[in-house]
Amino acid sequence: MGTRKRRSDRAGRGILRSRGRPGVARREDRRRFWAAIAAGLASEDAACRVGVSPAVGTRWFREAGGMPPAALAPSSKPLCGRYLSFAEREEIALCRVQGQGVREVARRLGRAASTISRELRRNAATRGGGLDYRATAAQWHAERAARRPKPAKLVTNAALRTYVQDRLAGVVATSGGAAVRGPVVAWKGRRQGRRKNRQWARAWSPEQIAQRLRLDFPGDETMRISHEAIYQALYVQGRGALRHELTAYLRTGRALRVPRARSRGRGKSHLAPEIMISQRPAEAADRAVPGHWEGDLIIGLDSSAIGTLVERTTRFTILLHLPRMPGRDGEVRKKNGPALAGHGAEAVREAVTRTITTLPEQLRRSLTWDQGAEMSQHAQLRIDTGVQVYFCDPHSPWQRGTNENTNGLLRQYFPKGTDLSVHSADALAAVAATLNARPRKTLVWRTPAEALDELLRSAQASVATTT
């Protein structure tokens, strides 16, 4: 007695091992997810934007090594019109449930009847022995059949793979071949994150490896690989070329690749378009009205700092005393606690508030700062002092030219490479008083203190006249 044939044999496809629920139903979700990642969002935020759980977004990101699959990258080409889309497969499934024939479905979709017939036969769900048609299973089968996997160059070329691994993780040795011991470097607890401890090895970068191949093998075109291919072999799971553990030998030591847009926007969450320098009043730019200040930090040895405030019209200078906070030199640090070096966001806000509130109201109009994280509490500063804070464009110190010039003058008293924490508040006040008593060419050889006093007296006189 012969073996009974099943209807699923007509699909012309061998028995497949079930991979669980096909993931193609979320292909568009994945595409939008990677577009959000490219825009700089974290994986959890990108997942919430596309309507999936943060855990799913984290899994997508980690499985891909932080790199979008080629078919889902924002630069990938859209699906060619000759292939059925997932929406068309959903329409086919609905029509089949309604009992419509092949030709009727073809007319409805504007496709050839042979295309629909072939779709129903090749991409049907065959797990139950029949030819049931489901859109998700059909899309999964179609994408699986369309794959044209190409073996990675590092998999097929053993000599190239050995060269790359040796330059990444090879033993450091002398010219005689004796191994050289190196330092043991471990991450500090707050900075380690997902990084592994440093490994002592040759530790060439992928770009150095790729470029060195041209010098070591000038006539062998098989010994060529791009640095991007090395990065993908390290970060993308399943390529099988290089062990994932070799990422510990990279300069960053990251286990996952960080999208460029995310690293570019890191630490700038306190910025918004309405507080950029382009929105600052015109009266601040032409220095016609006093009360507009520029601020910055000058940094010294061992993360010590002094804050500087300069009034744009009179060049009057105020120095902020930023002593180290208690507990900085202790061994136990509070996780996610305030910066204890003395120039964190909380310390700078308190110092500016303490100083600005002693000034007359007409001298408290605006404060322009660079994009440093020490001014991340600017909203609370505006509430406490009534001073509107504006931020310069990135890498544009000339937008605070008065403050930068003053910082250069202050280096006469606080040279680079010295510990600024040894100076008391009285010492800073003495330096500020000395600077404010110097005649300035831009003030027609008046001193900043004289220019400020003159403005205050004229303002008081105008108030007295109007009353």
Secondary structure by P-SEA (a helix, b strand, c coil): cccccccccccccccccccccccccaaaaaaaaaaaaaacccaaaaaaaacccaaaaaaaaaaacccccccccccccccccccccaaaaaaaaaaaaacccaaaaaaaacccaaaaaaaaccccccccccccccaaaaaaaaaaaacccccccccccaaaaaaaaaaaccccccccbbbbbbbbcccccccccccccccccccccaaaaaaaaaaaccccccccccaaaaaaaacccccccccccccccccccccbbbbaaaaaaccccccccccccccccccccccccccbbbbbbbbcccccbbbbbbcccccbbbbbbbccccccccccccccccccccccaaaaaaaaaacccccccccccbbbbcccccccaaaaaaaaccbbbbbccccccccaaaaaaaaaaaccccccccccccccaaaaaaaaaaaaaccccccccccaaaaaaaaaaaaaaaaaaac
